[in-house]
Amino acid sequence: QVNLVESGGGWVQPGGSLSLSCAASAYIFSVMSWYRQAPGARRTLVADIAAYGTTNYADNMKGRFTISRDNAKNSVTLQMNSLETSDTAVYYCHTWWRSNEIWGQGTLVTVSS
């Protein structure tokens, strides 16, 4: 079984930046993704990246968020810029491993003044 461990969440003022990291306990061949879940809302895709680097973003993340991947370190990073209060959520790392859906424990991002 593969484990995913997120780090990098915290508090930031509107307009600020945060970088989230997700470390996997083994090499991931599948797409690695970031999802987020705001209070009272469903979990939604933020961005994902294939093993060879192709990326995909939710419409309202394009231009503000950048997902990247380091296959040598089994990790994926989400750089978040120009953060808005509506970006406040728990952010989860996600992947597939041998047909099993794997989630990290989540990291809280709070954007407020």
Contacts in CASP RR format, 6 or more apart in sequence:
PFRMAT RR
TARGET T0000
AUTHOR 0000-0000-0000
METHOD contacts of the structure
MODEL  1
QVNLVESGGGWVQPGGSLSLSCAASAYIFSVMSWYRQAPGARRTLVADIA
AYGTTNYADNMKGRFTISRDNAKNSVTLQMNSLETSDTAVYYCHTWWRSN
EIWGQGTLVTVSS
1 97 0 8 1.000
1 100 0 8 1.000
1 102 0 8 1.000
2 24 0 8 1.000
2 25 0 8 1.000
2 26 0 8 1.000
2 28 0 8 1.000
2 95 0 8 1.000
2 97 0 8 1.000
2 102 0 8 1.000
3 24 0 8 1.000
3 25 0 8 1.000
3 102 0 8 1.000
3 104 0 8 1.000
4 22 0 8 1.000
4 23 0 8 1.000
4 24 0 8 1.000
4 25 0 8 1.000
4 93 0 8 1.000
4 94 0 8 1.000
4 95 0 8 1.000
4 102 0 8 1.000
4 103 0 8 1.000
4 104 0 8 1.000
5 22 0 8 1.000
5 23 0 8 1.000
5 25 0 8 1.000
5 93 0 8 1.000
5 104 0 8 1.000
5 105 0 8 1.000
6 20 0 8 1.000
6 21 0 8 1.000
6 22 0 8 1.000
6 91 0 8 1.000
6 92 0 8 1.000
6 93 0 8 1.000
6 104 0 8 1.000
6 105 0 8 1.000
6 106 0 8 1.000
6 107 0 8 1.000
7 20 0 8 1.000
7 21 0 8 1.000
7 22 0 8 1.000
7 23 0 8 1.000
7 107 0 8 1.000
8 18 0 8 1.000
8 19 0 8 1.000
8 20 0 8 1.000
8 21 0 8 1.000
8 107 0 8 1.000
9 18 0 8 1.000
9 20 0 8 1.000
9 91 0 8 1.000
9 107 0 8 1.000
9 108 0 8 1.000
9 109 0 8 1.000
10 18 0 8 1.000
10 107 0 8 1.000
10 108 0 8 1.000
10 109 0 8 1.000
10 110 0 8 1.000
11 110 0 8 1.000
11 111 0 8 1.000
11 112 0 8 1.000
12 18 0 8 1.000
12 83 0 8 1.000
12 109 0 8 1.000
12 110 0 8 1.000
12 111 0 8 1.000
13 111 0 8 1.000
13 112 0 8 1.000
13 113 0 8 1.000
14 83 0 8 1.000
14 84 0 8 1.000
14 85 0 8 1.000
14 111 0 8 1.000
14 112 0 8 1.000
14 113 0 8 1.000
15 81 0 8 1.000
15 82 0 8 1.000
15 83 0 8 1.000
15 84 0 8 1.000
15 111 0 8 1.000
16 81 0 8 1.000
16 82 0 8 1.000
16 83 0 8 1.000
16 111 0 8 1.000
17 79 0 8 1.000
17 80 0 8 1.000
17 81 0 8 1.000
17 82 0 8 1.000
17 83 0 8 1.000
18 80 0 8 1.000
18 83 0 8 1.000
18 109 0 8 1.000
19 77 0 8 1.000
19 78 0 8 1.000
19 79 0 8 1.000
19 80 0 8 1.000
20 34 0 8 1.000
20 77 0 8 1.000
20 78 0 8 1.000
20 80 0 8 1.000
20 91 0 8 1.000
20 107 0 8 1.000
20 109 0 8 1.000
21 75 0 8 1.000
21 76 0 8 1.000
21 77 0 8 1.000
21 78 0 8 1.000
22 32 0 8 1.000
22 34 0 8 1.000
22 75 0 8 1.000
22 76 0 8 1.000
22 77 0 8 1.000
22 78 0 8 1.000
22 93 0 8 1.000
22 104 0 8 1.000
23 73 0 8 1.000
23 74 0 8 1.000
23 75 0 8 1.000
24 32 0 8 1.000
24 74 0 8 1.000
24 75 0 8 1.000
24 76 0 8 1.000
24 95 0 8 1.000
25 74 0 8 1.000
26 74 0 8 1.000
26 97 0 8 1.000
27 71 0 8 1.000
27 74 0 8 1.000
28 51 0 8 1.000
28 71 0 8 1.000
28 74 0 8 1.000
28 95 0 8 1.000
28 97 0 8 1.000
29 51 0 8 1.000
30 51 0 8 1.000
30 95 0 8 1.000
30 96 0 8 1.000
30 97 0 8 1.000
31 48 0 8 1.000
31 49 0 8 1.000
31 50 0 8 1.000
31 51 0 8 1.000
31 95 0 8 1.000
31 96 0 8 1.000
32 48 0 8 1.000
32 49 0 8 1.000
32 69 0 8 1.000
32 76 0 8 1.000
32 93 0 8 1.000
32 94 0 8 1.000
32 95 0 8 1.000
33 45 0 8 1.000
33 46 0 8 1.000
33 47 0 8 1.000
33 48 0 8 1.000
33 49 0 8 1.000
33 93 0 8 1.000
33 94 0 8 1.000
33 95 0 8 1.000
34 45 0 8 1.000
34 46 0 8 1.000
34 47 0 8 1.000
34 48 0 8 1.000
34 67 0 8 1.000
34 76 0 8 1.000
34 78 0 8 1.000
34 91 0 8 1.000
34 92 0 8 1.000
34 93 0 8 1.000
34 94 0 8 1.000
35 43 0 8 1.000
35 44 0 8 1.000
35 45 0 8 1.000
35 46 0 8 1.000
35 91 0 8 1.000
35 92 0 8 1.000
35 94 0 8 1.000
36 43 0 8 1.000
36 44 0 8 1.000
36 46 0 8 1.000
36 87 0 8 1.000
36 89 0 8 1.000
36 90 0 8 1.000
36 91 0 8 1.000
36 92 0 8 1.000
36 109 0 8 1.000
37 43 0 8 1.000
37 44 0 8 1.000
37 89 0 8 1.000
37 90 0 8 1.000
37 92 0 8 1.000
38 86 0 8 1.000
38 88 0 8 1.000
38 89 0 8 1.000
39 89 0 8 1.000
41 89 0 8 1.000
43 92 0 8 1.000
44 58 0 8 1.000
45 58 0 8 1.000
46 57 0 8 1.000
46 58 0 8 1.000
46 61 0 8 1.000
46 65 0 8 1.000
46 67 0 8 1.000
46 78 0 8 1.000
46 91 0 8 1.000
47 55 0 8 1.000
47 56 0 8 1.000
47 57 0 8 1.000
47 58 0 8 1.000
47 61 0 8 1.000
47 65 0 8 1.000
47 67 0 8 1.000
47 78 0 8 1.000
48 55 0 8 1.000
48 56 0 8 1.000
48 67 0 8 1.000
49 55 0 8 1.000
49 56 0 8 1.000
49 67 0 8 1.000
49 68 0 8 1.000
49 69 0 8 1.000
49 76 0 8 1.000
51 69 0 8 1.000
51 71 0 8 1.000
53 69 0 8 1.000
55 67 0 8 1.000
57 63 0 8 1.000
57 65 0 8 1.000
57 67 0 8 1.000
63 81 0 8 1.000
64 80 0 8 1.000
64 81 0 8 1.000
64 82 0 8 1.000
64 83 0 8 1.000
65 78 0 8 1.000
65 79 0 8 1.000
65 80 0 8 1.000
65 81 0 8 1.000
66 78 0 8 1.000
66 79 0 8 1.000
66 81 0 8 1.000
67 76 0 8 1.000
67 77 0 8 1.000
67 78 0 8 1.000
67 79 0 8 1.000
68 76 0 8 1.000
68 77 0 8 1.000
68 79 0 8 1.000
69 75 0 8 1.000
69 76 0 8 1.000
69 77 0 8 1.000
70 76 0 8 1.000
70 77 0 8 1.000
76 93 0 8 1.000
78 91 0 8 1.000
80 87 0 8 1.000
80 109 0 8 1.000
83 109 0 8 1.000
83 111 0 8 1.000
84 111 0 8 1.000
85 111 0 8 1.000
85 112 0 8 1.000
86 111 0 8 1.000
87 109 0 8 1.000
87 111 0 8 1.000
88 109 0 8 1.000
88 110 0 8 1.000
88 111 0 8 1.000
88 112 0 8 1.000
89 108 0 8 1.000
89 109 0 8 1.000
90 106 0 8 1.000
90 107 0 8 1.000
90 108 0 8 1.000
90 109 0 8 1.000
91 106 0 8 1.000
91 107 0 8 1.000
91 108 0 8 1.000
91 109 0 8 1.000
92 103 0 8 1.000
92 104 0 8 1.000
92 106 0 8 1.000
93 103 0 8 1.000
93 104 0 8 1.000
93 106 0 8 1.000
94 101 0 8 1.000
94 102 0 8 1.000
94 103 0 8 1.000
94 104 0 8 1.000
95 102 0 8 1.000
96 102 0 8 1.000
END
